Amino acid sequence: MPIKIILILGLVALTLLCFTVLKSRLATRLFVLVQLCVGVVLVLFPELANQVAALVGVGRGADLMLYLLLLAVYAGALLILAKFRRLERQITELTRKIALYEAEKKE
């Protein structure tokens, strides 16, 4: 029983952290809330994960969670990479504008 309390408190803490740090759009907040709800339900009813896993052809609920985690990590990495590239382009564009402005100022 203590592990369930620890996991639920961890999920709530991470959700609050996401809300305070990210200050994101409504869609992101709803996504985080859905993750919290699903996490709490699976912590309280771990057999449900096994039932869902059996429905999709996976042996155990823990295996299903691992597969879904892999997909989430891969998607997150791609989103971070896309953001990084976008920031690189913006920095390059800004650097060029500053260089042109400085060159014009010297003339």
C-alpha positions as CSV (number, residue, x, y, z in Angstrom):
1,M,0.0,0.0,0.0
2,P,2.8,2.6,0.7
3,I,4.0,2.3,-2.9
4,K,0.6,3.3,-4.2
5,I,0.6,6.5,-2.0
6,I,4.2,7.3,-3.1
7,L,3.3,6.9,-6.8
8,I,0.1,8.9,-6.6
9,L,1.9,11.7,-4.7
10,G,4.7,11.6,-7.3
11,L,2.2,11.9,-10.1
12,V,0.4,14.8,-8.5
13,A,3.7,16.5,-7.8
14,L,4.9,16.1,-11.4
15,T,1.6,17.4,-12.7
16,L,1.8,20.5,-10.4
17,L,5.4,21.0,-11.6
18,C,4.3,20.9,-15.2
19,F,1.6,23.4,-14.6
20,T,3.9,25.9,-12.8
21,V,7.1,25.5,-14.9
22,L,5.6,25.1,-18.4
23,K,2.7,27.5,-18.1
24,S,1.5,26.1,-21.3
25,R,-1.6,26.1,-23.4
26,L,-4.9,24.5,-22.5
27,A,-4.3,21.4,-24.7
28,T,-1.0,20.7,-22.9
29,R,-2.6,21.1,-19.5
30,L,-5.4,18.7,-20.5
31,F,-2.9,16.2,-21.8
32,V,-1.0,16.4,-18.4
33,L,-4.3,16.0,-16.5
34,V,-5.3,13.0,-18.5
35,Q,-1.9,11.4,-17.8
36,L,-2.4,12.1,-14.1
37,C,-5.8,10.4,-14.2
38,V,-4.6,7.4,-16.1
39,G,-1.6,7.1,-13.9
40,V,-3.7,7.2,-10.7
41,V,-6.2,4.7,-12.1
42,L,-3.4,2.3,-13.0
43,V,-1.8,2.7,-9.6
44,L,-5.1,2.0,-7.8
45,F,-6.1,-0.8,-10.2
46,P,-3.0,-2.5,-11.6
47,E,-4.9,-5.4,-12.9
48,L,-6.6,-3.0,-15.4
49,A,-3.2,-2.6,-17.2
50,N,-3.0,-6.4,-17.6
51,Q,-6.5,-6.5,-19.0
52,V,-5.7,-3.7,-21.5
53,A,-2.4,-5.5,-22.4
54,A,-4.3,-8.7,-23.1
55,L,-6.7,-6.8,-25.4
56,V,-3.9,-5.5,-27.5
57,G,-1.9,-8.7,-27.5
58,V,0.8,-7.9,-25.0
59,G,1.7,-10.4,-22.3
60,R,1.7,-8.1,-19.2
61,G,0.5,-4.7,-18.2
62,A,4.0,-3.7,-17.2
63,D,5.3,-4.6,-20.7
64,L,2.5,-2.5,-22.3
65,M,3.5,0.5,-20.0
66,L,7.2,0.0,-21.1
67,Y,6.2,0.0,-24.8
68,L,4.1,3.1,-24.4
69,L,6.9,4.8,-22.4
70,L,9.3,4.1,-25.3
71,L,6.9,5.7,-27.8
72,A,6.5,8.8,-25.5
73,V,10.3,9.2,-25.0
74,Y,10.8,8.9,-28.8
75,A,8.1,11.4,-29.5
76,G,9.5,13.8,-26.8
77,A,13.0,13.5,-28.2
78,L,11.7,14.4,-31.7
79,L,9.8,17.4,-30.4
80,I,12.9,18.6,-28.5
81,L,15.0,18.2,-31.6
82,A,12.5,20.1,-33.7
83,K,12.4,22.9,-31.1
84,F,16.2,23.0,-31.0
85,R,16.5,23.3,-34.8
86,R,13.9,26.1,-34.8
87,L,15.9,28.0,-32.1
88,E,19.1,27.5,-34.1
89,R,17.4,29.1,-37.1
90,Q,16.1,32.0,-35.1
91,I,19.5,32.6,-33.5
92,T,21.2,32.5,-36.9
93,E,18.6,35.0,-38.3
94,L,19.0,37.3,-35.4
95,T,22.8,37.1,-35.6
96,R,22.7,38.1,-39.3
97,K,20.4,41.0,-38.5
98,I,22.6,42.3,-35.7
99,A,25.7,42.0,-38.0
100,L,24.0,44.0,-40.7
101,Y,22.8,46.6,-38.2
102,E,26.3,46.9,-36.8
103,A,27.8,47.2,-40.3
104,E,25.3,50.0,-41.3
105,K,26.1,51.8,-38.0
106,K,29.8,51.9,-38.8
107,E,29.3,53.5,-42.2
